[in-house]
Amino acid sequence: MACIESRKLEKGKSYRIRLSECEDPKRPRLNFGKITRREAESVKGFVESLIASKNTGAQIQPAVQQWLAGLPDSIRGQLVALGLAEPVERKPDVSLRSWMDSYIESRTDVKPNTERNMKAARDTLFRFFDSNMNLCDFTAFDAEQFRVKCLEKNLAEATIRRRCKRLKQFFAAAVKKRLIADNPFDGIPVGSIAADKQFIGRDTIQKVIDHCPDIHWKLIFALARFGGLRIPSELVGLTWADILWDKKRFVIHSPKTEHIPGRETRICPLFPELEGPLMQAFEQAPAGQKAVIPMNLDSESNLRTQARRIIKQAGIAPWDLLFVNLRSSRGSERVETF
């Protein structure tokens, strides 16, 4: 059986493992750094288990495999030289930037807004970490530090969680591709923050609409509150061809549910609260204009920022989940009415 030898160091002493003659005629010594006697006893047990597996051809026990996986290359190399362990399969050097850029490029199935969110998360990470850092070197500690640094920059909790959720997605894909063993963002809060739903009454929304700078903003609030549109996704695809004046209806194209057969679109009544503003916008629209709202609606955050500004100008405190609560208020209202 292997034995434990003590060795003197400049400060204190450490222990090493020496194989017996029957285990190896040369009786090699194995150094595992500065370890205590108790640690040496554990190491000795692992080494003897590896020797038994080699001699019998038995599979290495899971606990021993886990111990091997955590050894530095220099220490594991001693075991590899004795035929007690396999060399570590070196992963290709892949930088954070090259992996994230290639992953985003590969996701041809996502919508433009999702791609923008992925790039925003990537760029936020690179504000705090070197983009040329090896993917394998980014640890769970780094993921925790990313969250801390975001808090120090006064980013909103909801924003931080969205960023972490996207970054977790990048690393999850790297795990599947076997570029890394674990996802460093496991355990980092990524879920949505629960927010109380609020009912936005007619008097409140009318006051906001009255303070809108133009007919397009009046329509945005009206379509969200009285048409129940998802903003901005369902607003982007709304064209004048979708307004069926004679049938008192209009067609809503839903990117969120278009992958579900039969739910690519839905029909909404042309309620009185909508017909007036829509008619006014149609009369003011220049010839050839197809979009009902000819504004840049690509950035949801910019749209929300301007909406909050208008609400404040109306003398009202902006509510949480700005457009979501307008849509849900209409839903509650229609359930009560019908």
N, C-alpha and C positions, 0 to 999 in steps of 0.2 A: 504494500500500500504506500501511497505517497506520504511524505512527512512535511511538517512545517518547520522552517528554519527562521531564526531571527537574524536580523542584520542591523548593524549600527549605522545611524545617520548623523549628520552634523547636529541635528536637533532631535533627540530621542532615538527611537528605533522603529523598524517596520518588520514585516514578515514576508516570506516568499514560500513557494511550493517547490519541493524537490521530488521528482519521481523515483520510485524504487527500481531496483535492477530488473525485476521481473516485468515491470511496466515498460522500461526502456534501458537497455544495457549501458547507455552513456550517462544515465541518471541526470538529465538536464534539469536546470533550475528555471522556474517561471516567476518572473517579477510582475506584480500587479499594482505597482506604485506604492505609496505609503498607505498601508492598511493596518488595522488593529488585529490583535490575536483572534478576536471573535469573527472578524471579517475573513481572516485567513482560513478559519475553520469552514466557513461557508464556501469559500473559493475551492478549498480542497475537495469538498463534497461534489461540487460541480465538475471539477477536473476528473475525479474518479468515475463519475457518471459518463463523461465523454469517452474515457478509456474503455469502459465496459461496452458502450455502444459500438465503438470501433472494433472491438474484439469479437463481439457477438453478431454484429450487423443489425442490432435492434435500432429502432427509431429513437432519436434523441428526445428526451422528455420535454414537454412544453415549458416547464419552469426553467430548464437549462437553455432552451432555445431563446427564451426571453432574456436570460442573463447574457447570452452570447451577443444578442442584438444590441445590448447597451454598452458593449465594450468598445473602447477607442481602437482605431485601426492598429496602432503600435502594439497594444497588448494582445489583441486578437491574432495578430501576425505570428506570435509565438506558438499559439495553438494550431494555426494553419500549417506552420513549418513541421509540426509533429504529426500532422495528419489527423488532428482531433477536431478540426473545424474546416468549413469551406470558406474560400476567400469571399469577401463581400463583393457583391455585384455592384460595380460603380455605376451610378446613374449619370447620364450625360449632363454636362454643365448647361443649365438652362436658367437664364436670368428672369427676374420677375417681369420685366417689360416684355421680353420676347414671348414668354408664356401667355401673359394676359392679352397682348396684342393678337397673338395667333388664335387664342380662344375666342375673342370677340369676332375676329374675321371668320371663324368657322361657324358662328351662330347665324347662319343665313335665314334661320326660321323665326327669328325674333322681330318684333316691330321696331320702327325707328326710335320710339320713345324709350323702349327697353334698352336698346343699344346705347342711347345717350346716358341712361342711368348707369349702365355698366362702365362706360368711359369716365363718368363723374366719380365713381367709386375708385377706379384705378388711379385717376389723377389725384384724388385726395390722399391715397396711400403714398404716392410719390412725393407729396409735400413733406412727408416725415421720414421716408426711407429711400435709400439709393435704389433707383430703378434697375441698376445693373447688379444688384445683390442676387446671389444664387438662390433659386427657388427653394432648394433643400435647406438653406441656412435660415430661412424665415421660421421662427419658432412660435409656440403658444405664448411665450413671454412677449414677443414682438407684437402679437395680436392684441394683448392686453395693453401694451404701451400705445398702440395705435388709438385705442379707445380713449386712453388718458389724454393723449395729445389733442384729440378732437375736442374733448371737454375743455381743455385749456384754451383752445381757440374759440370757445363759446359757441360751438355748433349745437344746434338743438338736439335733444335726446332722440327725437323721432328721426332726424336726419342721420345721426350717428348709427342708429340701428339699421336704417336702410342701406347705408354704405357698408356696414359689416355684413349684412345679408348678401349683398352682391359679391363682396370679397370672399365670403365663405363659399359661394358658388364657384368662383375661380379655383379655389384650392380643392374643393370636392372633385372637380373634373381632373385635377392633377393627381389626386389619389386614385381615381378610376384608371387613369393612364399609367399608374404605377411610377410616377415621377417622384412622389413623396409617400411616406408611410401613413401619416396622420394629417388631419385637417387642423391647422393651428387656430382656426376660429371656432372650433367646437367648444362650447361652454361660454362663448361671448354672447351677450344679449342681442338678439336680432329680431325678436317678435315685435309686432305693432303694439304701440301703447294704447291701452283701452281708453277711449274718450267717450264721454257722455253724449248721447244724441240729443240734439236740441230741436224743438219745433219752432220754425221761423214763421211767425204769423203774417197774415196779409198786410196788416198796417206797417209792419217793420219792412217787409220787402218793397212795398210801394214807396215808402220814404226813401229807400235806397235807389230805386229806379228813378225817382224824381230828381235825384242828385247826380245821375249819370251824365257824363259830358257829351254823349252823342247817342244816336239811335242804335248803334251796334252794341254798345254796352247795355243799353236798356234791354235789348233782345237777349243778350247773354244771361242776364239775371232772370228775365222772364222765362226763357226756355229751360233754365235749370229749375226754377221754382214751380212753374205751372205746366211745363212740358215733361219734367222729370228726366231731362237729358243728362248723360254722363259728360262732365266737362273736364278736359277739352275733347276727348276722343270722339264723341258722337256729334260734336259741333263742327269738327273739321270737315266731315263728309257731307254736311247738309247743303244741298243746292236748291236753287229756285225750282228745278224740275221735280223736286221731292214735295213741293207744296201743291197739294191737289185742292185748289180753291173751290172748284165746283162741288167736290165731295166733302168739303169741310174736314179734310184729313191731311196729314203729312207723313212722309216715310222717314223713319230714323234708321240709319245704318249703324250697326253695333259691332265695332272691331273686337270688343271683349267677348262676344258670344258668337262671332261669325264661324267659328270652328264647329259649332253645334248645328247639325242639320235642322233647317226650319227656323233658326234663330239668327239668321244673318241680318234680318231687318225686322222692324215692328211698326205698326201703324198707330199713330196718336191722333186723337180728335183735335181739330183746330179750335181750341177753347177760346172764348171771347177775350181772355187775358192775353192771348197770343196773336189773335187775328189782327187786332189793331196795330201793334208794333210791327208785325210782319208786313202788313200792307204799307205802312209808312216807310219801312226800309226798302220795299220793292219799288215804290214810287221814286225814291231818291237814288236807287241803284243806276249806274251808267249802263248804257246798252252793251250787251255782251258779257256782263258780269255773271258768272255762274254760281259762285259761292254766296250763301246768305250772309255770312260774316267774312268779309274780305280782309281780315286782319291776320297777322302772324300768330297762329295759335300753337306753334311747335313747342314752346316752353311753358309747361304747366306752372312752374314756380313764378315766372314773370306775370302770368295771367292772374295767379292768386295774389301776388303782391299788389298789382293795380286794383284788383277787386277789394282788397282790404283797405286801400287808400280811399276808395269811393265810399265804402261803408263808414269809415271814420269821418269823412266830410259830411255825411248825413247825420252825424251826431250819435252814431250807434257803435257800441263796442263790438268789434269783429268776433264772431263765434268760431268755435273749433270746427274742423272738417268743413271748410267753407262751402264748397259746392255739394259735398256729400249730404250735408244736412238740409240743403235746399231740396235735393232730390227726395230724400227720405220724408221731408215735411209734406211734399206733394203726395207721396205714397200714403202716408197716414191720413191725409185729408180726403183722398179718393175712397179709401176703405170706409171711412166714416160716412161719406155721402152715399156710397152705393153698397 
